[in-house]
């Protein structure tokens, strides 16, 4: 009986991982921040014309994603810290992480690997893994809005450390709405040693 349970658990786990891998492999080039016209055109397709995870899993809320970054930088500004920079790759990384949270709500990826392996730039991934560049994330689910998610994070010591870190230079954010659930992902990265992202 225990052997059958174990076998069923393994099959289920492999099935979930394969589904996520198939989903993510079809999502090359997730968009970053756009103006309103570009956003409307790109709601269901990525730059390569492939369906985005949002088409399968829900809808990315671009305004909420931008608000997360704005709120983090406002907190940093009030505390005399420079704003964290944002770019397309950081937002792509956050979008991948938000999509993965639908399957596994953890600070690691669905396959158990470190979150840096989801960063779209292979050079950044290699340097972060090989040289130990700092990176981190904040994840949340079921908060009513970005402000509530930020308040939740600020009540946790390790998340306050992320927001107040002088090491981090870049931030990415994503908000994925799936039915009644909202998944928030913010990623932080220090990039000074290898230049601008």
MARZA-816148 format. One record per residue (C-alpha): residue in three letters; x, y, z; residue number from 1. Coordinates in Angstrom, 3 decimals, always signed. Example, Ala and Ser with C-alpha at 12.3 -4.5 7.8 and 13.67 -1.06 7.14 Angstrom:
<pakols>
{pakol "Ala"; {+12.300; -4.500; +7.800}; 1} {pakol "Ser"; {+13.670; -1.060; +7.140}; 2} 
</pakols>
This chain:
<pakols>
{pakol "Unk"; {+0.000; +0.000; +0.000}; 1} {pakol "Unk"; {+2.790; +2.451; +0.933}; 2} {pakol "Unk"; {+4.609; +1.589; -2.292}; 3} {pakol "Unk"; {+1.484; +2.429; -4.335}; 4} {pakol "Unk"; {+1.080; +5.740; -2.467}; 5} {pakol "Unk"; {+4.713; +6.592; -3.078}; 6} {pakol "Unk"; {+4.456; +5.671; -6.749}; 7} {pakol "Unk"; {+1.262; +7.757; -7.146}; 8} {pakol "Unk"; {+2.952; +10.722; -5.459}; 9} {pakol "Unk"; {+5.952; +10.466; -7.763}; 10} {pakol "Unk"; {+3.762; +10.224; -10.865}; 11} {pakol "Unk"; {+1.723; +13.223; -9.728}; 12} {pakol "Unk"; {+4.866; +15.257; -9.006}; 13} {pakol "Unk"; {+6.424; +14.430; -12.361}; 14} {pakol "Unk"; {+3.154; +15.289; -14.130}; 15} {pakol "Unk"; {+2.961; +18.693; -12.450}; 16} {pakol "Unk"; {+6.610; +19.460; -13.236}; 17} {pakol "Unk"; {+6.153; +18.409; -16.869}; 18} {pakol "Unk"; {+3.021; +20.552; -17.223}; 19} {pakol "Unk"; {+4.823; +23.596; -15.821}; 20} {pakol "Unk"; {+7.882; +22.981; -18.003}; 21} {pakol "Unk"; {+5.712; +22.678; -21.127}; 22} {pakol "Unk"; {+3.826; +25.801; -20.157}; 23} {pakol "Unk"; {+6.968; +27.805; -19.441}; 24} {pakol "Unk"; {+8.809; +26.559; -22.526}; 25} {pakol "Unk"; {+5.998; +27.946; -24.694}; 26} {pakol "Unk"; {+6.391; +31.371; -23.065}; 27} {pakol "Unk"; {+9.612; +32.745; -24.473}; 28} {pakol "Unk"; {+9.883; +36.493; -24.232}; 29} {pakol "Unk"; {+7.235; +37.548; -21.731}; 30} {pakol "Unk"; {+6.676; +41.295; -22.029}; 31} {pakol "Unk"; {+7.847; +43.863; -19.526}; 32} {pakol "Unk"; {+6.201; +47.202; -18.886}; 33} {pakol "Unk"; {+4.385; +48.786; -21.854}; 34} {pakol "Unk"; {+2.402; +51.852; -22.622}; 35} {pakol "Unk"; {-1.377; +51.408; -22.853}; 36} {pakol "Unk"; {-1.486; +50.680; -26.611}; 37} {pakol "Unk"; {+1.266; +48.063; -26.456}; 38} {pakol "Unk"; {-0.361; +46.465; -23.408}; 39} {pakol "Unk"; {-3.647; +45.940; -25.226}; 40} {pakol "Unk"; {-1.900; +44.322; -28.187}; 41} {pakol "Unk"; {+0.171; +42.006; -25.994}; 42} {pakol "Unk"; {-2.446; +40.828; -23.500}; 43} {pakol "Unk"; {-2.607; +37.277; -24.864}; 44} {pakol "Unk"; {+0.610; +36.856; -26.884}; 45} {pakol "Unk"; {+4.294; +37.245; -26.129}; 46} {pakol "Unk"; {+6.782; +38.843; -28.540}; 47} {pakol "Unk"; {+7.156; +35.568; -30.455}; 48} {pakol "Unk"; {+3.384; +35.235; -30.925}; 49} {pakol "Unk"; {+3.203; +32.395; -28.388}; 50} {pakol "Unk"; {+0.442; +32.289; -25.759}; 51} {pakol "Unk"; {+1.545; +33.846; -22.456}; 52} {pakol "Unk"; {+1.110; +32.035; -19.131}; 53} {pakol "Unk"; {-1.664; +34.483; -18.300}; 54} {pakol "Unk"; {-3.715; +32.993; -21.143}; 55} {pakol "Unk"; {-3.539; +29.599; -19.426}; 56} {pakol "Unk"; {-3.396; +30.610; -15.796}; 57} {pakol "Unk"; {-5.143; +33.941; -15.485}; 58} {pakol "Unk"; {-4.351; +37.545; -16.338}; 59} {pakol "Unk"; {-1.332; +39.669; -15.504}; 60} {pakol "Unk"; {-2.333; +42.932; -13.881}; 61} {pakol "Unk"; {+0.255; +45.365; -15.226}; 62} {pakol "Unk"; {-0.938; +48.315; -13.134}; 63} {pakol "Unk"; {-0.672; +46.276; -9.913}; 64} {pakol "Unk"; {+2.831; +45.145; -10.918}; 65} {pakol "Unk"; {+3.923; +48.734; -11.482}; 66} {pakol "Unk"; {+2.351; +49.753; -8.160}; 67} {pakol "Unk"; {+4.367; +47.102; -6.294}; 68} {pakol "Unk"; {+7.596; +48.597; -7.625}; 69} {pakol "Unk"; {+6.426; +52.141; -6.915}; 70} {pakol "Unk"; {+5.504; +51.263; -3.316}; 71} {pakol "Unk"; {+8.826; +49.511; -2.627}; 72} {pakol "Unk"; {+10.736; +52.501; -3.996}; 73} {pakol "Unk"; {+8.598; +54.929; -1.957}; 74} {pakol "Unk"; {+9.484; +53.005; +1.211}; 75} {pakol "Unk"; {+13.162; +53.042; +0.243}; 76} {pakol "Unk"; {+13.015; +56.782; -0.504}; 77} {pakol "Unk"; {+11.448; +57.532; +2.913}; 78} {pakol "Unk"; {+14.363; +55.673; +4.472}; 79} {pakol "Unk"; {+17.100; +57.445; +2.514}; 80} {pakol "Unk"; {+17.803; +54.570; +0.113}; 81} {pakol "Unk"; {+18.131; +54.866; -3.671}; 82} {pakol "Unk"; {+15.318; +53.491; -5.837}; 83} {pakol "Unk"; {+15.680; +50.019; -7.290}; 84} {pakol "Unk"; {+15.926; +49.965; -11.072}; 85} {pakol "Unk"; {+13.460; +48.062; -13.216}; 86} {pakol "Unk"; {+13.762; +46.542; -16.685}; 87} {pakol "Unk"; {+12.063; +44.041; -18.985}; 88} {pakol "Unk"; {+14.194; +41.066; -17.894}; 89} {pakol "Unk"; {+13.433; +41.642; -14.222}; 90} {pakol "Unk"; {+9.703; +41.767; -14.985}; 91} {pakol "Unk"; {+9.937; +38.619; -17.111}; 92} {pakol "Unk"; {+11.622; +36.878; -14.191}; 93} {pakol "Unk"; {+8.837; +38.009; -11.841}; 94} {pakol "Unk"; {+6.144; +36.900; -14.304}; 95} {pakol "Unk"; {+7.638; +33.426; -14.519}; 96} {pakol "Unk"; {+7.760; +33.246; -10.727}; 97} {pakol "Unk"; {+4.134; +34.424; -10.388}; 98} {pakol "Unk"; {+3.018; +31.724; -12.859}; 99} {pakol "Unk"; {+4.949; +29.071; -10.929}; 100} {pakol "Unk"; {+3.267; +30.098; -7.674}; 101} {pakol "Unk"; {-0.018; +28.790; -9.070}; 102} {pakol "Unk"; {+1.491; +25.292; -8.873}; 103} {pakol "Unk"; {+3.911; +25.543; -5.932}; 104} {pakol "Unk"; {+3.714; +28.442; -3.489}; 105} {pakol "Unk"; {+7.355; +28.404; -2.410}; 106} {pakol "Unk"; {+10.495; +30.535; -2.650}; 107} {pakol "Unk"; {+11.990; +27.862; -4.898}; 108} {pakol "Unk"; {+10.882; +26.875; -8.388}; 109} {pakol "Unk"; {+8.464; +24.064; -9.178}; 110} {pakol "Unk"; {+11.382; +21.665; -9.696}; 111} {pakol "Unk"; {+13.002; +22.732; -6.410}; 112} {pakol "Unk"; {+15.758; +24.762; -8.081}; 113} {pakol "Unk"; {+16.738; +28.278; -7.043}; 114} {pakol "Unk"; {+14.616; +31.146; -8.380}; 115} {pakol "Unk"; {+17.588; +32.673; -10.240}; 116} {pakol "Unk"; {+17.301; +29.841; -12.778}; 117} {pakol "Unk"; {+14.091; +31.511; -14.033}; 118} {pakol "Unk"; {+15.895; +34.753; -14.960}; 119} {pakol "Unk"; {+15.721; +35.127; -18.776}; 120} {pakol "Unk"; {+19.343; +36.288; -19.158}; 121} {pakol "Unk"; {+21.711; +33.304; -19.040}; 122} {pakol "Unk"; {+24.690; +35.571; -18.219}; 123} {pakol "Unk"; {+22.899; +36.959; -15.177}; 124} {pakol "Unk"; {+21.924; +33.437; -14.061}; 125} {pakol "Unk"; {+25.471; +32.116; -14.405}; 126} {pakol "Unk"; {+27.053; +35.051; -12.588}; 127} {pakol "Unk"; {+24.497; +34.951; -9.786}; 128} {pakol "Unk"; {+25.012; +31.206; -9.331}; 129} {pakol "Unk"; {+28.807; +31.124; -9.792}; 130} {pakol "Unk"; {+29.783; +34.315; -7.968}; 131} {pakol "Unk"; {+27.009; +34.407; -5.400}; 132} {pakol "Unk"; {+25.388; +37.667; -6.475}; 133} {pakol "Unk"; {+22.588; +38.434; -4.045}; 134} {pakol "Unk"; {+19.015; +37.858; -5.158}; 135} {pakol "Unk"; {+15.764; +37.240; -3.374}; 136} {pakol "Unk"; {+12.013; +37.328; -3.747}; 137} {pakol "Unk"; {+8.822; +38.239; -1.989}; 138} {pakol "Unk"; {+5.687; +36.218; -2.743}; 139} {pakol "Unk"; {+2.102; +36.614; -1.641}; 140} {pakol "Unk"; {-1.373; +35.334; -2.403}; 141} {pakol "Unk"; {-4.918; +36.513; -1.649}; 142} {pakol "Unk"; {-4.072; +40.113; -0.775}; 143} {pakol "Unk"; {-6.709; +42.586; -1.936}; 144} {pakol "Unk"; {-4.248; +44.986; -3.589}; 145} {pakol "Unk"; {-0.514; +45.722; -3.915}; 146} {pakol "Unk"; {-0.558; +47.991; -0.856}; 147} {pakol "Unk"; {-1.896; +45.158; +1.298}; 148} {pakol "Unk"; {+0.743; +42.774; -0.063}; 149} {pakol "Unk"; {+3.496; +45.286; +0.740}; 150} {pakol "Unk"; {+2.078; +45.755; +4.250}; 151} {pakol "Unk"; {+2.119; +41.987; +4.725}; 152} {pakol "Unk"; {+5.727; +41.772; +3.592}; 153} {pakol "Unk"; {+6.765; +44.672; +5.818}; 154} {pakol "Unk"; {+5.478; +42.742; +8.824}; 155} {pakol "Unk"; {+8.085; +40.029; +8.132}; 156} {pakol "Unk"; {+11.698; +40.654; +9.124}; 157} {pakol "Unk"; {+13.241; +38.846; +6.141}; 158} {pakol "Unk"; {+11.061; +40.781; +3.688}; 159} {pakol "Unk"; {+11.862; +44.104; +5.349}; 160} {pakol "Unk"; {+15.520; +43.182; +4.860}; 161} {pakol "Unk"; {+14.848; +42.752; +1.120}; 162} {pakol "Unk"; {+13.152; +46.135; +0.814}; 163} {pakol "Unk"; {+15.817; +47.943; +2.879}; 164} {pakol "Unk"; {+18.835; +46.121; +1.424}; 165} {pakol "Unk"; {+21.602; +48.361; +0.145}; 166} {pakol "Unk"; {+22.935; +45.434; -1.922}; 167} {pakol "Unk"; {+20.010; +45.157; -4.322}; 168} {pakol "Unk"; {+20.002; +47.425; -7.354}; 169} {pakol "Unk"; {+17.154; +45.979; -9.441}; 170} {pakol "Unk"; {+13.551; +44.936; -8.918}; 171} {pakol "Unk"; {+10.923; +43.160; -10.985}; 172} {pakol "Unk"; {+7.279; +42.577; -10.147}; 173} {pakol "Unk"; {+4.295; +40.621; -11.392}; 174} {pakol "Unk"; {+0.701; +40.257; -10.290}; 175} {pakol "Unk"; {-1.189; +37.277; -11.738}; 176} {pakol "Unk"; {-4.952; +37.088; -11.208}; 177} {pakol "Unk"; {-6.425; +33.604; -11.492}; 178} {pakol "Unk"; {-10.120; +33.347; -10.659}; 179} {pakol "Unk"; {-10.499; +34.503; -7.062}; 180} {pakol "Unk"; {-6.753; +34.262; -6.349}; 181} {pakol "Unk"; {-4.112; +36.910; -6.894}; 182} {pakol "Unk"; {-0.458; +35.876; -6.923}; 183} {pakol "Unk"; {+2.172; +38.550; -6.255}; 184} {pakol "Unk"; {+5.873; +38.061; -7.005}; 185} {pakol "Unk"; {+8.635; +40.612; -6.512}; 186} {pakol "Unk"; {+12.244; +39.730; -7.332}; 187} {pakol "Unk"; {+15.365; +41.553; -6.166}; 188} {pakol "Unk"; {+18.863; +41.380; -7.660}; 189} {pakol "Unk"; {+22.256; +43.002; -7.119}; 190} {pakol "Unk"; {+23.833; +43.708; -10.490}; 191} {pakol "Unk"; {+26.661; +46.202; -9.941}; 192} {pakol "Unk"; {+29.461; +43.714; -10.497}; 193} {pakol "Unk"; {+28.362; +42.793; -14.005}; 194} {pakol "Unk"; {+27.066; +46.177; -15.108}; 195} {pakol "Unk"; {+23.622; +47.227; -16.188}; 196} {pakol "Unk"; {+21.116; +44.524; -16.927}; 197} 
</pakols>
